[in-house]
Amino acid sequence: MAPVRIPKLYNGKDKTFFFLTYEGTRNRDPRFNLRSVPTALERQGDFSQSFTSHLNVSNIAHPTEGARVIDKIHIYNPYQFESPTSKNRVEFPSDVIPARHDQPDCQSHFAVRPASQQAERSPLGVR
């Protein structure tokens, strides 16, 4: 903090102060702005073949530093917990959402979204 002073105009000593801060994010992942649309299977509630990935970034030198790591997507039932006292949700079997959980607003959402132009996605973009 520092007092505001404008010579011959304003002396803000003990009256007016300013404070400056900066916060930023450094993202080394080139996919930061990459977006995708749901595949045909995902539109049907089948996430068994869905994945995401991230760059392996650590503060120590490692042989896999900067390598792409593939992560499977897991889908959890919002209505079922592991136990009555638990806050942990139960994963859908095989990561497939049963048809009884299909909501009408989901279908209307997909109606206005573009369909995938690829038959399938591979983890690293390799077919």
C-alpha positions as CSV (number, residue, x, y, z in Angstrom):
1,M,0.0,0.0,0.0
2,A,1.1,3.5,-0.7
3,P,-0.4,6.9,0.0
4,V,-1.8,8.9,-3.0
5,R,0.1,12.1,-3.6
6,I,-0.3,14.5,-6.6
7,P,2.2,17.3,-6.2
8,K,0.7,20.8,-5.8
9,L,-2.8,19.3,-6.0
10,Y,-3.5,16.6,-3.4
11,N,-1.6,15.2,-0.4
12,G,-3.3,11.9,0.6
13,K,-0.8,11.1,3.4
14,D,-2.8,9.2,6.1
15,K,-6.0,9.7,4.1
16,T,-6.0,8.0,0.7
17,F,-4.1,4.8,-0.3
18,F,-4.0,2.5,-3.2
19,F,-3.4,-1.2,-3.4
20,L,-2.5,-3.2,-6.5
21,T,-2.6,-7.0,-7.0
22,Y,-2.3,-9.4,-9.9
23,E,-3.5,-13.0,-10.3
24,G,-2.8,-15.1,-13.4
25,T,-2.9,-18.7,-14.6
26,R,-0.1,-20.2,-16.7
27,N,-1.6,-23.2,-18.5
28,R,0.9,-25.3,-20.5
29,D,-1.8,-27.5,-21.9
30,P,-2.3,-26.7,-25.6
31,R,-5.9,-28.1,-25.5
32,F,-7.0,-25.3,-23.2
33,N,-9.4,-23.8,-25.8
34,L,-10.3,-27.2,-27.5
35,R,-13.9,-28.0,-27.4
36,S,-15.8,-31.1,-28.5
37,V,-19.4,-32.2,-29.0
38,P,-20.9,-35.4,-27.6
39,T,-20.4,-38.5,-29.7
40,A,-23.3,-40.6,-30.8
41,L,-22.8,-43.0,-27.9
42,E,-22.6,-40.2,-25.4
43,R,-25.9,-38.8,-26.7
44,Q,-27.4,-42.2,-25.9
45,G,-26.0,-42.1,-22.4
46,D,-23.1,-44.5,-23.1
47,F,-19.8,-43.1,-21.7
48,S,-18.0,-46.4,-21.6
49,Q,-15.6,-45.3,-24.4
50,S,-15.3,-41.7,-23.3
51,F,-12.0,-40.2,-22.1
52,T,-10.2,-37.0,-21.4
53,S,-6.5,-36.2,-21.2
54,H,-4.1,-33.9,-19.6
55,L,-0.4,-33.1,-19.8
56,N,1.8,-34.7,-17.1
57,V,3.2,-31.6,-15.4
58,S,5.2,-31.8,-12.2
59,N,7.8,-29.7,-10.4
60,I,10.5,-32.4,-10.6
61,A,12.2,-33.7,-13.7
62,H,10.5,-37.0,-14.7
63,P,10.8,-39.2,-17.9
64,T,7.1,-38.6,-18.6
65,E,7.2,-34.8,-18.0
66,G,5.1,-33.2,-20.7
67,A,3.6,-36.5,-21.9
68,R,-0.2,-36.7,-22.5
69,V,-2.0,-38.9,-19.9
70,I,-5.3,-40.5,-20.8
71,D,-8.1,-40.4,-18.1
72,K,-11.3,-42.5,-18.4
73,I,-14.5,-40.5,-17.7
74,H,-16.6,-41.9,-14.9
75,I,-20.3,-41.2,-14.7
76,Y,-21.9,-41.1,-11.2
77,N,-25.6,-41.6,-10.3
78,P,-26.8,-38.3,-8.8
79,Y,-29.6,-40.1,-6.9
80,Q,-27.6,-42.9,-5.3
81,F,-25.0,-42.7,-2.5
82,E,-22.6,-45.4,-1.2
83,S,-24.4,-45.4,2.1
84,P,-27.1,-43.4,3.9
85,T,-24.4,-41.4,5.7
86,S,-22.0,-41.1,2.8
87,K,-21.7,-38.1,0.4
88,N,-19.9,-40.3,-2.2
89,R,-22.0,-41.2,-5.2
90,V,-22.2,-44.6,-6.9
91,E,-20.9,-44.9,-10.4
92,F,-23.3,-46.1,-13.1
93,P,-22.4,-49.7,-14.1
94,S,-20.1,-49.7,-17.1
95,D,-20.5,-45.9,-17.2
96,V,-23.8,-46.2,-19.1
97,I,-26.7,-44.1,-17.9
98,P,-29.9,-46.2,-17.9
99,A,-32.8,-45.0,-20.1
100,R,-34.9,-44.4,-17.0
101,H,-32.6,-41.6,-16.0
102,D,-32.9,-39.9,-19.4
103,Q,-34.4,-36.4,-18.9
104,P,-36.4,-34.5,-21.5
105,D,-34.3,-31.4,-21.1
106,C,-31.2,-33.4,-22.1
107,Q,-32.8,-34.4,-25.4
108,S,-33.9,-30.8,-26.1
109,H,-30.3,-29.8,-25.3
110,F,-28.9,-32.2,-27.9
111,A,-31.5,-31.1,-30.4
112,V,-29.8,-27.7,-30.7
113,R,-26.2,-28.9,-30.5
114,P,-24.3,-30.1,-33.5
115,A,-23.7,-33.8,-34.0
116,S,-20.3,-35.2,-34.0
117,Q,-18.7,-35.4,-37.4
118,Q,-16.4,-38.2,-36.4
119,A,-17.4,-41.8,-36.0
120,E,-15.2,-42.2,-33.0
121,R,-12.6,-40.3,-31.0
122,S,-9.2,-41.8,-30.1
123,P,-7.3,-40.7,-26.9
124,L,-4.5,-39.0,-28.8
125,G,-6.2,-38.1,-32.0
126,V,-4.9,-41.3,-33.8
127,R,-7.4,-43.4,-35.7
